[in-house]
Amino acid sequence: MVNEPPRWRWLGLLTAIDRKLVRDTWRVKTQALAIALLIGCAVAMAVLSFAVLASLERTRDAYYDRYRFAEVWASLTRAPAALEERIAAIPGVAVVECRVIANVTLSIEGLDEPAVGRLVSIPDQGEPRLDALHLRAGRYPEPGRAGEVLISEAFALARHFAPGDHLEAILNGRLTRFDIVGIALSPEYVYSLPAGGVFPDDERFGVMWMRRAGLEAAFDMKGAFDEVTLSLLPGASEPEVIARLDHLLERYGGLGAYGRKDQVSAFFVANEFRQLRTMGTVVPAIFLAVAAFLLSIVISRLVETEREEIATLKALGYGNRAVGWHYVKLVLMIVAVGAVVGVALGIRLGFGMTRLYVKYFHFPSLEFTVPAPVLVVSIVLAALASLGGALTAVRQAVRLNPAEAMRPKAPPMYRPLLVDRLGLDRMLAQSARMVLRHMEREPLRAALTAVGIAGAMGLLIAGQFSLDSFDFMADVQFRLEQREDAMLTFQEPRGARAAHELERLPGVMRAEPYRAVAVRLRSRQRERLVSITGLGEAPILHRVLDERTRPVTLPPDGLVLSDKLARLLEVRRGDRVRVEVLEGARQVAETVVADVSEQFVGTAAFMSLPALRRLLREGDSVSGAFLQVDPARASTLYGELTRTPSVASVTLKQAALASFRKTIEESMSVMITMNVLFAGIMVFGVVYNSARISLSERARELASLRVLGFTRAEISTILLGELALITVLALPLGCGIGFGLASLLARLMDTDLYRIPFVIDRSTYAMAAVVVIASAAVSSGVVRRRLDHLDLVAVLKTRE
């Protein structure tokens, strides 16, 4: 028996059709709430994504503008300070900032392994003209005091540094003490990464700013610079400025200028914004599609059961427009509830996600705000999608003829179905035959219900797949490819004898030398600035892998390109590329693409060491070595390397892996929790609404069966068995939808700096299936309680 709404006093003040609206809403209150939750999930995800995105974009743009973030960067070997005037004369250049930058090895108390510091010069007087610093604490270094530095906030927090502390570093072969006088932020290091890294490692990498005179003296750069940054005039052509700057710096060892979109920190920030847009578009669309489907079924069923009431309303003078508006208001009431839930949930989650971004994006301040357009657009789109789903049912109510509506609907045609024609009816239990026959009579509804459940499962798989992909990346990169314990880089290329000397250090079990050189690769109209790494033909510690993660033997001639770099240059095996070396004698040569390798991080190019040396026309020089280290003597080795003047940096694989896993766990745990919660709500909503609609349609049939002697368990099997079968049929479909969504996300997350491998573990499919089955079981349990309390007398009195 359907419960009547409470007799609120104000109900009598409403018109008859509005009182009917209240009764209709109360009658389908649980179903409406389930649909409202789906709409709420869609609104919440849209508000969360686009409000966080708007907050980040507003903060980033204001930060870049206020602190004069540069637009063009160029690194070089060494150029005289007088060149600054010629750079400033390039058409389109607004401001020029020349500076000295150097990576140094840090010796930090309590840290056994080496840390890397990036020293960046600031003018001897005042602030930088570009990339100005925001002081968090302390003061600027005093002019003339070479040992005073500012350090980046992320590094200070990770190592618990404060103004007044000190640290030591190897500067140009000398152990130097630095006094920390302040903590700062820079728009260049919103996302702070060590050289060649993809994930932050704030415990072992920090940026330090010191007055230019002290840095020039330490690195013998008096009256010279090794990096220049530019800002451009409005309307200036960035490619043209870069081309002119490269030409000007060529004789000074220029390594190729690049714009803001290729600056590492700016790139990662912009890429995160792109992912937020994707999340805020794809996920709400799926939830709204399911909500529209459920509204279509619920409102259609309501119209069918109210045929006589609709006829009566029309006979009393209510026009088609009033009747249609009645059902539209019912849909809008459900949308309103969903919008309130969604906005509240989206704002709550938005604050949490903003706190997460504060850990990784270092802005002077980051406040979460919700722009009014985000709320309006999210709610309006939810309303339009919901009305679109209910449109057919509303049109059915409007077109219903009063005379026709007063007559009961014609009973359905019963004829032998596929189950009967195949003779399966004799092999099945009576309840199973009833389940199959009902599904065959309502194939579209069963199919759409299965699609809704499968969509929720697909969302779960797509959300979880990134963890599988990152695990696969970590396994390939840190176990199969990078088998070394440490990567050592010299201050400048040294002879091959240096690598042999490393093998004699305490704790070094094996050392494999490498040579790295900056180049520009050209193929027709495409070009990329990359580094070619020269390795042994069959390296053991640091290997190049093919698409099946098998080791690649480097050919005696030619390049091996990463698959991403090959796509960017639009080349394949056997094609030829132009190699322009950006250091030393700056040789130019053409070489063949001998092979393509699998590379998830960066755009890499490899050659055998002999081939690269022939290209450079140099002897047995090396840039560094990959080391296999005895764990028992690792601390002794790292301490000695820290004190070695010729060593520029030492990167530890375990530290990089720990940073990788920490970043993934912190950033993905919140998203996965949200994904499981939202998908569970979707499954509950789909299964519960389908069950309630089926119950309302078959209540008389089920009551008759109870009177005829069927037990509660048997009639539950008839109703819920159909839902169980649909859920089981939805599982393989959900796997397919998840596969497709994950593939789409993998393509959307493919960038120049990294790509996500398309990998879905079997446990992900299993987890998604368990969540779907559990959610379906919960909703079935709720419906089973209603079945157990079915009022047989009231139902049997109901007119067919």
Disulfide bonds with the S-S distance in Angstrom:
none
